């Protein structure tokens, strides 16, 4: 790829999550290649009143439009890669790029363009209504975004009106994280040309060289403590059990987790931890549990586990079903099926050391081949190159 000025745009979340980490990682990876790369960040406000006012203009934020134009011109950006536009950046940034004749790449980290909440889950169940409907009235009635019909409507209207005016057709390449997610988008009412979708998974950077750790017998959960992540289901699976579990993370179900831990000595809660501590725990556990009940586009903690030579026992839906290969680098269980998860825990603990070592080797090799920085930069630069001459 010929050297060009690359612009990364990301609207950060109030609570840092996987999308924020991926945006930072890709920016740093590009810098390491001695490319001219620039980062434009938008930050949603913390004040509730200001939040609502900004949300009302989420369909087209004029301030963000001019801010993006100035940034594109000042840094002579030749390709703009957006990770998240919601909601302060707004879709206006795509029109800013069009105005400046800059090609656009958008990573689809979630399902927001086809479903208002961004995750295909509602009331502890996979939610597939409206995916082929012109407008998601059922989702609005079900209050899938922040339990509010008004906020869900505004978000749905934002996506719909920008579809009507052709905003989503301005994007030259969509990066989608798994083949499974690509299939969901193509079967929906999104109606974007198939050739615009490029499958490129996320990657993680190991903080240190691979270490040969002696794995302990406990299992590990790392992630947001929320309903759609399957935390309630996870706790139930380990209740009245001899299997040991460590939990890392925070979120709306934190008090429930703390109460459960107080009455179940086989489960311990480590709270929020930094990246180094998480990497250490990933290296020490017997396997990671990924109990999500929603169809996620990816699952960053899965490849973080693989980078630490740790297999993953995951629900077989969404991104986790694609990344985890059953009886190769981990195990599958049926979503929300308590007996199935418990049977997989039993199966895993019954394996001898040599068989577990095979899983660990496969997990690490899978990381090297598909989710390492080296693999990612090659794919990323190819995608940028494919936008040349499109505007």
Buried (B, 14 or more C-beta within 10 A) or exposed (E): BEEBBBBBBBBBBEEEBBBBBBBBBBBEBBEEBEBBBBBBBBEBBEEEEEBEEBBEBBBBBEEBBEBBBEBBEEBEBBBBBBBBBBBBBBBBBBBBBBEBEBBBBBBBBBBBBBBBBBBBBBEEEBBBBBBEEEBBEEBBEBBBBEEEBEBBBBBBBBBBEBBEBEBBBBBBBBBBBBEBBBEBBBEBBBEBEEEBBBBBBBBBBBEEEEEEBEBBEBBBBBBBBBBBBBBBBBBBBBEEBEBBBBBBBBBEBBEBBEEBBEEBEBBEBBEEBEEEEBBBBBBBBBBBBBBBBBBBBBBBBBBBBBBBBBBBBBBBBBBBBBBBBBBEBBBBBEBBBEEBBBEBBEEBBEBEEEEBEBBBEBBBEBBEEBBBBEBBBEBBBEBBEBBBEEB
